[in-house]
Amino acid sequence: MTGKVYGLGLGPGDPELVTMKAARLIGAAQIIAYPRTRTGDSFVRDIAAPYIPAAAQEIPLDTPMAIDTAIAQAKYDEHAEIIAAHLEAGRDVVLLCEGDPFLFGSFMYLYDRLADRFEVEVVPGVSSVTACAAAAGLPLVGREDILTVLPGTLPEEILERELAHTSAAVIMKVGRHLPKIRAVIERLGCTGGATYVERALTPGQRVVPLARLTDETAPYFSIILVFRDTD
């Protein structure tokens, strides 16, 4: 018998937003794996900390934020084989994921490498999309509105095209792309309907109308909500 993989979405950062199911699975886990940065930090491990049993074996997975996709893919291959070794030995593995595992989550790359060989269960989590809307007090969509989710890494012309044809947009992965995104929003005349949200629902939360934001760069955990009149 091989082990089972659990991909747990742990939400945007508040440990109280971890689902009851995820908390139960963490509390019963013998092996817990999670991504960490090159400096050894792991935001998702911090979220899960109140639920991790002392006896659990922890497997930190060094995850590069590499522009070179070949480097990242090689690392995911390595991580998948580390996890597979435990599964083949009959041990279950709990994988911790920020936000929701299948919404811009790195877990999806491990899922692609493991799901055809092992049993995998995905446990949804509170996504940064809904977390930022809640933090800003801005309903995302209603009635016949259309919501578009865009990575800020897209080329400028594609961002402009997509924003021009939607009622509301969530722009993720803002980071160093903030000046480009701001320029697109200004050209479309949507600055007044745009809100910047940083580290939603964490102690470092920051919510600022884009028109008042003076920063030139943003952290990775930041999003811009854009609402426009399409009539």
C-alpha positions in Angstrom: 0.0 0.0 0.0 1.3 3.4 -0.9 0.7 6.6 1.0 -1.6 9.4 0.2 -0.8 13.1 -0.5 -3.0 15.8 1.0 -2.6 19.3 -0.5 -3.9 21.7 2.1 -4.9 25.3 1.3 -4.2 27.3 4.5 -5.6 30.7 3.4 -3.9 34.1 3.3 -2.1 34.2 6.6 -4.5 34.3 9.5 -4.3 30.9 11.3 -8.0 31.3 12.2 -8.9 31.1 8.5 -7.5 27.6 8.2 -10.4 25.2 7.6 -11.4 22.7 10.2 -10.5 19.9 7.8 -7.0 21.3 7.1 -6.4 21.8 10.9 -7.6 18.2 11.6 -5.3 16.8 8.9 -2.3 18.8 10.1 -2.9 17.7 13.7 -2.9 14.0 12.7 0.0 14.3 10.3 3.2 12.2 10.7 4.9 13.9 7.7 4.4 17.6 6.8 6.1 19.2 3.8 6.1 22.9 2.9 7.8 25.4 0.7 10.5 27.7 2.1 12.6 30.5 0.7 16.4 30.4 0.3 16.7 32.2 3.6 14.8 29.5 5.4 11.6 31.4 5.9 8.2 29.7 5.3 5.1 31.8 5.5 2.8 28.8 5.1 4.6 27.0 8.0 4.0 30.0 10.2 0.3 29.8 9.4 0.2 26.1 10.3 2.3 26.4 13.4 -0.6 26.3 15.9 -1.7 22.9 14.5 1.6 21.1 13.9 2.1 18.2 16.3 5.5 18.0 18.0 6.1 14.5 16.8 5.5 15.3 13.1 8.5 15.0 10.7 8.9 18.2 8.8 10.2 18.4 5.2 11.0 21.9 4.1 11.2 22.2 0.3 13.5 25.0 -0.9 11.4 26.7 -3.6 13.1 29.2 -5.9 11.1 32.1 -7.3 13.0 31.8 -10.6 12.2 33.6 -13.8 14.0 30.7 -15.6 11.2 28.1 -15.8 13.7 25.3 -16.4 15.3 25.9 -13.0 11.9 25.9 -11.3 10.7 22.8 -13.1 13.9 20.9 -12.1 13.2 21.8 -8.5 9.6 20.6 -8.6 10.9 17.3 -10.1 13.3 17.0 -7.1 10.5 17.8 -4.6 8.1 15.3 -6.2 10.7 12.5 -5.8 11.3 13.4 -2.2 7.6 13.1 -1.5 7.3 10.0 -3.7 9.9 8.2 -1.6 7.7 8.5 1.5 4.5 7.6 -0.4 6.1 4.4 -1.8 7.1 3.5 1.7 3.4 3.7 2.7 3.6 7.0 4.5 1.0 9.7 4.0 2.3 13.3 3.3 0.6 16.5 4.1 1.6 19.4 1.8 1.0 22.9 3.1 -0.1 25.5 0.6 -0.7 29.2 0.9 -4.1 30.4 -0.1 -5.8 27.9 -2.3 -3.8 25.0 -3.8 -5.2 25.4 -7.3 -5.2 29.2 -7.6 -1.7 30.3 -8.7 -0.4 27.8 -6.1 2.9 25.9 -6.6 1.2 22.8 -5.3 -0.3 22.3 -8.8 3.2 21.5 -10.1 3.6 18.7 -7.6 0.1 17.5 -8.3 0.9 17.1 -11.9 3.9 15.0 -11.0 2.3 12.8 -8.4 -1.4 12.4 -9.2 -0.9 9.7 -11.8 1.0 7.5 -9.4 -0.5 8.2 -6.0 -3.8 9.1 -4.4 -4.0 12.8 -3.9 -6.7 14.8 -2.0 -6.9 18.6 -2.4 -8.4 20.6 0.4 -9.4 24.1 -0.8 -8.4 27.2 1.2 -9.5 30.8 1.4 -7.9 32.4 -1.6 -6.1 35.8 -1.7 -8.7 37.0 -4.1 -11.5 36.8 -1.6 -9.2 37.8 1.3 -8.3 41.0 -0.4 -11.9 41.9 -1.2 -12.8 41.3 2.5 -9.9 43.3 3.7 -10.8 46.2 1.4 -14.6 45.9 2.1 -15.2 45.7 -1.6 -17.7 43.2 -3.0 -16.1 41.6 -6.1 -19.1 41.0 -8.3 -22.8 40.9 -8.3 -25.7 40.2 -10.7 -24.2 40.1 -14.3 -20.8 41.5 -13.4 -17.8 39.7 -14.8 -14.7 39.0 -12.7 -11.3 38.6 -14.4 -8.2 37.4 -12.6 -4.9 38.5 -14.1 -1.2 37.9 -13.2 0.6 41.2 -13.1 3.5 39.5 -15.0 1.5 39.7 -18.2 2.8 42.0 -21.0 1.4 45.5 -20.8 -0.7 45.2 -23.9 -2.4 42.1 -22.7 -3.2 43.6 -19.3 -4.8 46.6 -21.0 -6.8 44.5 -23.4 -8.2 42.3 -20.7 -9.0 45.1 -18.3 -10.8 47.0 -21.0 -13.4 44.3 -21.3 -14.3 43.3 -17.7 -16.5 44.7 -14.9 -14.0 43.8 -12.1 -10.5 42.5 -12.1 -8.1 41.1 -9.5 -4.4 41.7 -10.5 -2.1 39.3 -8.7 1.7 39.0 -8.5 2.0 42.8 -8.4 5.6 43.0 -6.9 8.1 44.8 -9.2 5.4 45.1 -11.9 3.5 47.8 -10.0 4.6 50.8 -12.2 3.5 48.9 -15.4 0.2 47.9 -13.9 -0.4 51.5 -12.6 0.3 52.9 -16.0 -2.2 50.6 -17.7 -4.9 51.4 -15.1 -4.3 55.1 -15.6 -4.6 54.9 -19.4 -7.9 53.2 -19.0 -9.2 55.9 -16.6 -9.7 53.3 -13.8 -7.4 54.7 -11.1 -10.4 56.0 -9.1 -11.8 52.5 -9.0 -8.6 50.7 -8.1 -7.5 49.6 -4.6 -4.1 48.2 -3.6 -4.1 45.5 -0.9 -0.9 44.2 0.7 -0.7 41.1 3.0 -4.5 40.8 3.4 -5.8 39.5 6.7 -2.4 39.4 8.4 -0.9 41.7 11.0 0.9 43.5 8.2 -2.2 44.2 6.2 -2.3 47.4 4.2 -5.2 48.8 2.1 -4.7 51.9 0.0 -6.6 53.5 -2.9 -4.3 53.2 -5.9 -4.6 57.0 -6.5 -2.9 57.6 -3.1 -0.2 54.9 -3.4 3.3 56.4 -3.7 5.3 53.2 -3.7 7.2 52.1 -6.8 7.4 48.4 -5.9 5.3 46.0 -3.9 5.8 42.8 -2.0 4.9 39.5 -3.6 1.8 39.2 -1.4 0.0 42.2 -2.9 -3.0 42.5 -5.2 -4.8 45.4 -7.0 -8.6 45.3 -7.2 -10.0 47.2 -10.2 -13.6 48.1 -10.7 -14.8 49.8 -13.8 -18.0 51.0 -15.5 -18.3 49.0 -18.7 -21.5 50.7 -19.9 
